[in-house]
Amino acid sequence: MRVIIVGAGEVGFHLAERLSQENQDVVVIEMDPDRAERATELLDVMTVVGNGASIPILEKAGIRGAGILLAVTSKDEVNLISCLAANRMRVDYTIARISNPDYYARGSVLSRERLGIDLMINPEREAARETFQLLQSAAATDVANFAHGQVQLVGLVVKEGADVAGKSVARLAAELKDFHFVLAAIVRDGETTIPDGSSRVEAGDHIYVLAPTSEVSSIPPLAGYEPFDLKRVMIAGGSAEGLFLAELLEQNGVECTILDKDRKRCIELAEALPKSLVLHGDATDTELLEMEGVSGLDGYVAATSHDETNMLSALVAKSVGARKVVSLIEKFEYLPLVPRVGLDAAVSPRMSAVNAILRYVRKGRVMTVATLKGIDAEAIEFKVSKNAEIAHKTLAELPFPPGGIIGTITRGDEILIPRGEDIVLPGDEVIVFALPEALPEIEKFFA
């Protein structure tokens, strides 16, 4: 299938990289010649230099034979026009990255439904939702939802003296048989492994666990964390992500303070957030943070428009006693630095957009995709068709590759933690955690 990607920035480049690895016919349109050249040199894709909203450029990219158009530039209007043109040229699916709320509000003359665009992705809102989920746990470094919210994937670092530290996966399964979870991956010294029964969990490991959402709160204590109740949060930065997050906190009864150094923006925030305290000040001012009681906060989120400021601000908040700090990070190359410098978690609006888009780009059997930060693995939720190779077979008899693991099976309202004797049935929703090299072989089981 031909996929045309308009924009070779962080989002477009990452999407092109992932889809070309899956042997999709990818064409990238980019106005900046340097970005286009970088995509040509580093990726197995065709590139076209030009405006993705231009009909001749779209024609040059082979729009009439394309199955999907992904318009992911930083300019909403270019993305909208690209999708509109693709619709007129009978492209099956169109997806637009949109930041301006005027373009996706319900009832708007420019809404997705009226424009005929299949999906509008707002990276800022996606990031705010992810941040809110991360704030609800002192331990979580990553959170992803599956099975219509019934299953969660949670990343966390194992503390010294934790119940799970120093034990094999097989021993943990025997000791914790009343807990319903699957250890999906272990990251140690930057290397990701999909564990088997003999794998050991050690203090300092970054582990990824799949569990029913209703039982996720039981996991952090096993890794050495105290109970956590989110009551007070400070947001440093009145960005779009910061505003959306503050709205979520207000809706959920969490006391919120939002800080910004632009006086005009503070006035706008005060008008939009009637239940929040808005302060005018610098997010890296240690004295100000101490004076405003950061040491007693349950959560601190650095959400300015500058990655470096966010990381510094989050570190300052951590040093003066904030319990959970989250930093907004735009540049993909900064994400691996987060655990190294001592931050609890990071959220990437661009990565959030990539995850949302990949779910729609994959074949129909794929329901959800989660690409995680700083880990060489991916979580995918498959819908099992009646003709799938995996259907009507026990897990024990499947030659599943060592780089992958079946995490959970959802059958209606029932969530199964899989065992070797379990049989996968058509209609089941199966969550798989896998390394990149194992994905092509795993996908054959669901084809």
C-alpha positions in Angstrom: 0.0 0.0 0.0 1.3 3.5 -0.9 1.3 5.9 2.1 2.0 9.6 1.4 3.3 11.6 4.3 3.2 15.4 4.1 5.9 16.8 6.3 9.3 15.4 7.2 9.6 16.9 10.7 9.8 14.9 13.8 6.4 13.3 13.4 6.6 12.7 9.7 10.1 11.3 9.8 9.3 8.9 12.6 6.1 7.7 10.8 8.1 7.2 7.6 10.8 5.3 9.4 8.3 2.9 11.1 6.2 2.3 8.0 9.1 1.8 5.6 10.4 -0.8 8.1 7.1 -2.6 7.6 7.6 -2.7 3.8 5.0 0.0 3.0 5.5 2.0 -0.1 6.2 5.4 1.5 6.4 8.7 -0.2 7.4 11.8 1.8 6.5 15.4 0.7 8.6 18.1 2.3 9.1 21.8 1.5 12.5 22.1 3.2 15.2 20.6 0.9 17.5 19.8 3.8 14.8 17.8 5.6 13.8 16.0 2.4 17.5 15.1 1.8 17.8 13.8 5.3 14.8 11.5 4.8 16.2 10.3 1.5 19.6 9.5 3.0 18.4 7.8 6.2 15.1 6.1 5.1 14.0 3.7 2.5 11.4 6.1 1.1 10.8 8.3 -2.0 10.9 12.0 -1.3 9.3 14.9 -3.2 10.4 18.5 -2.5 7.4 20.9 -2.4 4.2 22.0 -0.8 2.0 19.2 0.2 -1.1 21.3 -0.4 -0.2 21.7 -4.1 -2.1 19.5 -6.5 0.9 19.1 -8.9 3.2 18.1 -6.0 0.6 15.6 -4.8 0.3 14.2 -8.4 4.1 13.9 -8.5 4.0 11.9 -5.3 1.5 9.5 -6.8 -1.6 10.5 -4.9 -4.0 8.8 -7.2 -2.6 5.4 -6.4 -2.3 6.0 -2.6 -4.2 4.2 0.1 -3.5 6.7 2.9 -2.4 10.3 3.2 -0.9 11.5 6.5 -0.7 15.3 6.7 1.5 16.0 9.7 3.3 19.3 9.1 3.3 22.0 11.8 0.8 24.1 9.8 -2.9 23.1 10.3 -4.0 24.8 7.0 -1.5 22.8 4.9 -2.6 19.6 6.5 -6.3 20.4 6.0 -5.9 21.3 2.3 -3.7 18.2 1.7 -6.4 16.0 3.1 -9.2 17.8 1.1 -7.2 17.3 -2.1 -6.6 13.7 -1.3 -10.3 13.1 -0.7 -11.1 14.5 -4.2 -8.5 12.1 -5.6 -10.2 9.1 -4.0 -7.5 8.3 -1.4 -9.1 5.8 1.0 -8.0 7.3 4.3 -6.8 10.8 5.3 -5.4 11.8 8.6 -4.5 15.4 9.6 -2.4 16.7 12.5 -4.4 19.7 13.8 -3.6 22.0 16.8 -6.1 24.8 16.4 -9.3 23.8 18.4 -11.4 25.8 15.9 -10.8 23.1 13.3 -12.0 20.1 15.3 -14.7 21.5 17.6 -18.0 19.7 17.3 -20.5 21.6 15.2 -17.8 23.7 13.5 -18.1 24.2 9.8 -14.5 23.0 9.6 -15.0 19.9 11.7 -13.6 16.5 10.7 -17.0 15.2 9.7 -17.9 18.1 7.5 -14.5 18.1 5.8 -14.5 14.3 5.2 -11.2 13.7 7.1 -11.0 10.3 8.7 -9.0 11.4 11.7 -7.8 14.6 13.2 -4.9 14.2 15.7 -4.2 17.0 18.2 -0.8 16.3 19.7 -1.3 18.8 22.5 -4.5 17.2 23.8 -3.0 13.7 23.4 0.0 14.8 25.5 -2.2 16.3 28.2 -4.2 13.1 28.6 -1.0 11.0 28.8 0.4 13.4 31.4 -2.8 13.2 33.5 -2.5 9.4 33.6 1.2 9.6 34.6 0.4 11.9 37.4 -2.0 9.5 39.0 0.9 7.1 40.0 4.1 8.0 41.8 5.8 5.1 39.9 4.6 5.3 36.3 7.1 6.4 33.7 4.8 5.3 30.8 1.1 4.5 30.5 -0.8 3.1 27.5 -4.4 2.0 27.3 -5.7 -1.1 25.5 -8.9 -3.1 25.1 -11.1 0.0 25.2 -9.5 1.1 28.5 -9.8 -2.3 30.2 -6.1 -3.0 30.1 -3.1 -0.8 30.8 0.6 -1.0 30.1 2.6 0.6 32.8 6.4 1.3 32.9 8.2 1.8 36.2 11.6 1.5 37.8 12.2 -1.2 40.4 13.4 0.3 43.8 16.0 -1.2 46.1 14.4 -3.6 48.5 11.2 -4.1 46.4 9.3 -7.3 46.7 10.1 -8.3 43.1 13.8 -7.5 43.2 16.2 -10.4 42.8 13.5 -12.9 41.8 12.9 -14.8 38.6 9.8 -14.4 36.5 8.8 -18.0 37.3 9.2 -17.4 41.0 7.1 -14.2 40.9 4.4 -16.0 39.0 4.2 -18.6 41.7 4.4 -16.1 44.6 2.0 -13.6 43.1 -0.6 -15.9 41.6 -3.4 -13.8 43.1 -2.2 -10.8 41.0 -3.2 -10.6 37.4 -0.4 -9.1 35.4 2.2 -10.0 32.8 5.8 -8.7 32.9 6.2 -7.7 29.2 9.7 -6.3 29.1 12.8 -5.5 31.1 15.2 -2.7 30.2 18.6 -2.9 31.9 21.6 -0.8 31.0 19.7 0.5 27.9 19.0 -3.0 26.6 15.5 -4.3 26.1 14.6 -7.9 26.7 11.3 -9.8 26.5 11.5 -12.0 29.6 10.9 -15.7 30.0 10.5 -17.8 33.2 14.2 -17.7 33.9 14.7 -14.0 33.6 15.4 -12.1 36.8 14.1 -8.7 37.9 16.7 -6.6 39.6 16.6 -3.3 41.5 17.1 -0.4 39.0 15.4 -2.3 36.2 12.9 -0.4 34.1 10.0 -2.9 33.7 6.9 -2.8 31.7 3.8 -4.6 33.0 0.4 -5.3 31.4 -2.6 -5.6 33.8 -6.3 -5.1 34.0 -6.9 -1.3 34.6 -8.8 -2.1 37.8 -5.7 -3.8 39.2 -2.9 -1.5 38.1 -2.8 0.3 41.4 -1.5 -3.0 43.0 1.7 -3.0 40.9 3.7 0.0 42.3 3.8 -1.3 45.9 5.4 -4.5 44.5 8.1 -2.4 42.9 8.8 -0.6 46.2 6.5 2.5 46.0 4.3 4.0 48.7 0.5 4.6 48.1 -0.1 7.8 46.1 -3.1 10.2 46.0 -3.1 13.0 43.5 -4.4 16.2 45.2 -2.1 19.1 44.3 -0.3 19.8 41.0 1.7 22.7 39.7 2.1 23.3 36.0 5.1 25.4 34.9 4.2 26.9 31.5 1.0 28.1 29.9 1.4 26.2 26.7 -1.5 24.5 25.0 -0.5 21.3 26.7 -0.4 23.1 30.1 -3.9 24.6 29.5 -5.4 21.3 28.4 -3.9 19.5 31.4 -5.2 22.2 33.8 -8.7 21.7 32.4 -8.4 17.9 33.1 -7.2 18.5 36.6 -10.1 20.9 37.3 -12.6 18.4 35.9 -11.2 15.7 38.3 -11.1 17.9 41.4 -7.4 18.2 41.6 -6.0 21.5 43.1 -4.0 23.2 40.3 -1.5 26.0 40.1 -0.2 27.2 36.8 2.9 29.3 36.4 3.9 31.4 33.3 6.4 34.2 32.8 4.3 36.0 30.2 1.9 38.4 32.0 -0.5 38.5 29.0 -0.7 34.7 28.9 -1.4 34.6 32.6 -4.4 36.8 32.1 -5.7 34.5 29.4 -5.1 31.4 31.6 -6.9 33.0 34.5 -10.0 33.6 32.3 -10.0 30.1 31.0 -9.3 28.3 34.3 -11.8 29.5 37.0 -10.8 26.9 39.5 -7.0 27.2 39.2 -4.5 29.6 40.7 -2.4 31.4 38.0 1.0 32.8 38.9 3.3 35.1 37.0 6.9 33.9 37.4 9.8 32.0 36.0 9.6 28.2 36.2 13.3 27.9 36.9 13.3 30.2 39.9 14.2 28.0 42.9 13.1 30.6 45.5 9.7 31.1 43.8 9.1 27.3 43.7 10.0 26.9 47.3 7.9 29.8 48.3 4.9 28.4 46.5 5.2 25.1 48.3 6.6 22.8 45.6 8.0 20.5 48.3 4.5 19.6 49.3 3.1 19.0 45.8 2.0 15.6 44.6 2.8 16.5 41.0 4.8 19.0 39.0 4.6 19.3 35.2 7.1 21.4 33.2 5.1 22.4 30.1 6.8 25.4 28.5 7.5 25.5 24.8 11.3 24.9 25.4 12.6 21.4 26.1 15.7 22.6 27.9 13.7 24.9 30.2 11.3 22.0 30.9 14.0 19.6 31.9 15.8 22.2 34.1 12.5 23.3 35.7 11.5 19.7 36.4 14.9 18.9 38.0 14.7 22.0 40.2 11.2 20.9 41.3 12.5 17.5 42.1 15.4 18.9 44.1 13.1 20.9 46.3 10.8 18.0 47.0 8.0 17.6 44.4 6.8 14.0 44.7 6.3 13.3 40.9 7.8 15.4 38.1 6.9 15.1 34.5 8.6 17.1 31.7 7.2 17.9 28.3 9.8 17.0 25.6 9.3 17.8 21.9 12.6 16.5 20.5 12.8 12.7 20.1 16.5 12.7 20.7 16.1 14.1 24.3 13.7 11.3 25.4 16.5 8.8 26.3 18.1 11.4 28.6 15.0 11.5 30.9 15.9 8.6 33.2 19.6 9.4 33.1 19.2 12.9 34.5 16.8 11.8 37.2 13.3 12.9 35.9 10.4 10.7 36.8 8.7 10.7 33.4 8.4 12.6 30.1 5.6 13.2 27.6 6.2 13.8 23.9 3.3 15.4 22.1 4.9 14.3 18.8 5.2 10.7 20.0 1.6 10.8 21.2 0.6 11.9 17.7 2.7 9.1 16.1 1.0 6.4 18.3 -2.5 7.7 17.5 -1.7 7.7 13.8 0.0 4.3 13.6 -3.2 2.7 15.0 -5.1 3.8 11.9 -2.3 3.2 9.4 -1.8 -0.5 10.2 -4.1 -3.1 8.7 -7.6 -3.4 10.1 -6.7 -6.2 12.5 -4.5 -3.8 14.5 -6.6 -1.9 17.0 -4.0 0.0 19.2 -0.3 0.7 18.9 1.9 2.0 21.7 5.5 3.2 20.9 7.2 3.8 24.2 9.9 6.3 25.1 13.5 5.0 25.4 12.6 1.3 24.8 13.3 -0.8 21.7 9.9 -2.5 21.8 6.3 -1.9 20.8 2.9 -2.9 22.2 0.3 -3.8 19.6 -3.3 -4.9 20.1 -4.6 -7.3 17.4 -8.2 -8.3 16.6 -8.2 -12.1 15.8 -10.0 -12.9 12.6 -11.6 -16.3 11.8 -8.8 -17.1 9.3 -5.9 -16.0 11.4 -3.2 -18.6 12.0 -3.4 -18.0 15.7 -7.1 -18.8 15.9 -8.3 -22.1 17.6 -4.8 -23.0 18.8 -3.3 -23.2 22.3 -0.5 -20.8 23.0 1.8 -23.7 23.8 1.7 -25.0 20.3 2.4 -21.7 18.6 6.0 -21.2 17.5 6.0 -17.6 18.8 9.4 -15.9 18.3 11.6 -15.2 21.4 11.4 -11.5 20.8 7.7 -11.3 21.5 5.2 -12.1 24.2 1.4 -12.3 24.4 0.4 -10.1 27.3 -3.3 -10.3 27.6 -6.4 -11.7 25.8 -9.6 -9.8 26.0 -12.8 -11.8 25.3 -15.9 -9.6 25.7 -15.7 -8.3 29.2 -13.3 -11.0 30.3 -9.5 -10.3 30.5 -7.3 -13.4 30.4 -3.7 -13.5 31.6 -2.5 -16.1 29.1 -1.2 -19.6 30.0 0.1 -22.3 27.7 -3.2 -24.2 27.6 -5.3 -21.1 26.7 -6.9 -21.2 23.2 -7.2 -18.0 21.1 -10.6 -17.6 19.5 -11.8 -15.4 16.6 -13.0 -12.1 17.9 -10.4 -12.1 20.7 -8.3 -9.0 21.2 -4.7 -9.9 21.9 -2.1 -7.6 23.2 1.5 -8.4 22.0 4.7 -6.9 23.3 7.6 -7.3 20.8 11.0 -6.2 19.7 11.1 -4.7 16.2 12.9 -7.6 14.6 10.1 -10.0 15.8 7.2 -7.9 14.6 7.1 -9.2 10.9 6.9 -12.8 12.1 4.4 -12.1 14.8 2.1 -10.2 12.4 1.8 -13.4 10.3 0.0 -15.1 13.1 -2.8 -12.5 12.8 -2.9 -12.1 9.0 
